[in-house]
Every structure is written in structure tokens, then in C-alpha cells.
Amino acid sequence: MNLLHYLKFFFFHVIGLLALVSLMAGGAWISAGLAAVLVIYIVGDAVCGDDTTTPVFKHPKILTVQLWMALPLLSLIVFAAVWSVSPTDIGGIGALVTELTGYDVVAARDATAFGHHIAGVVLTGLLIGIIGTITGHELTHRTWDPISMLVGRWLLAFSFDTVFSIEHVYGHHRYVSTTEDPATAPRGRNVYFHVVASTLKGNLSAWNIEKRRLKRKGTSVWSFNNAMIRGHLMSLLLVALAFVVGGLGGMVYFIACALWGKALLEIVNYMEHYGMVRNPETPVQPRHSWNTNKRISSWTMFNLTRHSHHHAQGEVPYQDLKPFPDAPMMISGYLTTIVVAMIPPLWHQLMTPKVLEWDEKYASDEERLLAAQANARSGIPALMAATRPSSSGTNSTPT
């Protein structure tokens, strides 16, 4: 077994450490750190091609512990971010770093311009999304492993989104690519509307799922047994800790980072299933998710890119996901596609041909009827012009 296949997933931690160092260094280093992360993902995916390898991992425990390592790493990053706007040097951390490195991080912090702090919010929120949400997503699918579930929910707490462990696993995976799924964006929807709508409907769905679970157990929904209530209390504890470290300013800074991290999740939901249609009574197939095999995104996001296989078999650990190169493909790697999604005119220009190709190449006859209805409601002229369902074409994606 090639050691590289294990080491490649540790690239994720390198990016986290890069962000940590830039936040502690302060000043222009914060903006430089953000720029470096953007270049690594956007340029890296553009020039490094695809990773379609399917190695067999004989020591999967290493890769599980690696996921658990995300929690202390993200905790340090968020601490550094809140410390970067704190009026004090809590615990003498800055003085200790200065003594060890010879670089006066406290003076650099105090001289940091407002614009660099904005970059810090963008960078920290991005890392909350990458290190917190992506890893939390993987861990909370492991419902049989209490340690992974605990670590995963704490990671999700950094984006105020522990409900993800309820709605995503028990709701989204059941109703994906249907009108009953809050996370699936219908054709023509604006990404910014989707962030709000999916958040509100996702929380409501999670509450109803938890309410049904507790009713079966004969337990009141208004109790500490409610995982949704416990999860929000976890996030409130993090807000309180941010206040202790950075005062009111640090608390507001953390909230901004967390909300940006949450928004990133919903943007990712938007681009992973945009325009897909499915009868909820039929099995989820690889064709019901947009996929990508870009190398840098795959290595640093624990194969989240192999989304088509993940939705076909949600219990499969990330290292065992298959690339499905014949599945419908995203515009590019994840961060590139996020940027495109945030520019709605560009998004619709690039995605409309892909959606029409999906109708022709991947959809079943029943799904073409659903697609025609979705096209008619989309408000996108090119989609509305293609409302007549076709009985031709084949479903070529693997099942």
C-alpha cells in the first residue's frame, strides 16, 4: 500500500496550520493566508487534474483518528481568530509565541488594519466550513461510533449547525433531489435565497425528525434528550468562550465567522444538487448528485468530491468512495464552484447547459417529466424553452 494514499489526506491539516499561522502573525499575513488558501484550491484544482484512484486501505483506523484531529485543529484556529481581535492577551499566549519565535505577535495584532480583520473573518469561516463542516459531515454519518458522533457534533457546533447531524443523515439522504428536501435547490433559484430557505426549512425538518424520535421513546421534546436543543447549547457555549477570550468584539467576530461557515454549507448544498429531480419513492442513484474528482479538493476535503457515490451509499467511509467519472459533473473543484455559485448570472449561464444535458443523458423517463415541470417553473428562458419531455435518451450513469 502506497504511503502517499494515507499522507494525501493530511494535506487538509497543512491548510489548517497555514491558516493558524497567518491569523497569529496578524496584519497583512492574514490576507496573505486567505489568498494562499484560495490559490491552493482554485489554481490547484485547475492544474492538478483529477484523482480517480481507488486504493484499498488496510489501516482505516489511522484515517478515523485523522478525522478526530480536526477538532483540536479547528479549536486552535478559532481561538487564534478571536484572539486576533481581543483587547487583551488572555493566558499570555501572545507573549509565549513571541518568546518562542522572536516575532512580536501582540504588536502585529494591535497594528492590524480593519481590512485584514475582514479577511480574517473570510478565512476563519472558510476553515470552519472545510475543517468543521466537512469533517463533521463524515463523522456524524458514523452513527454506530459514539466518539465520532461526539467529535462530529462539536465540529458542527462551530457553525451553529449541529442540526446537520439530524437533518442531513435522516432527512436529506432520504429526500435528496426531490421537492421535499430543503437542501436541494430547484432550477432557477438564487443561491442567496437558498442559504436562507434551506437553513430555515432544514432546522424545521430536524425538529420534526427529533420530535418523532422522542415520541417513539415516550420522551418530551422539551428536554435535554432532544439532540437539537443540546446542539444549540453547544454552540452557545462556544459563543460564551469567544466572549471570554475576546470580549464583546471577539464574540461578534466569532459569530460572523460561524454564520459565514454555515452559509458555506448551504452554498455547497446548492451546488451539489441544484436542479436535480427524483421521485422520492425511487432509490437514490449516483446520477442524483453533481460530482467532481478534482485532485486538490478530493485530498483536502476527504473525498467529499465523490458525492455521487456518497449519496448512493451514505454509510461508506470517505476513503472507500469511488470516483464515478461517468456521473454528472460540477463546474470544477469545490471552491471554484462555490465562487461561481455566488455570482448568479454566471452560475445560470454555466449550469443551464449542464442541467439540460442531465435531462437528456441521465434522467429516467419519469424524471424527464419531473424535469419538464421544473423547467417550466424555473424562470430561466433556456430551461423554459425545453419543457417538452423527451422519451429518447438513455440513463448512462452507473447504478
URHU-V400101 format. One record per helix or strand of 3 or more residues. SS is the DSSP state (H for helix, E for strand). FROM is the first residue (numbers start at 0). TO is the last residue. If there is no record, write none. Layout:
SS_FROM_TO, SS_FROM_TO
This chain:
H_3_24, H_27_47, H_59_82, H_89_100, H_104_109, H_113_139, H_145_156, H_163_174, H_190_216, H_226_272, H_285_287, H_294_299, H_306_311, H_317_319, H_333_340, H_343_360, H_364_377, H_380_383
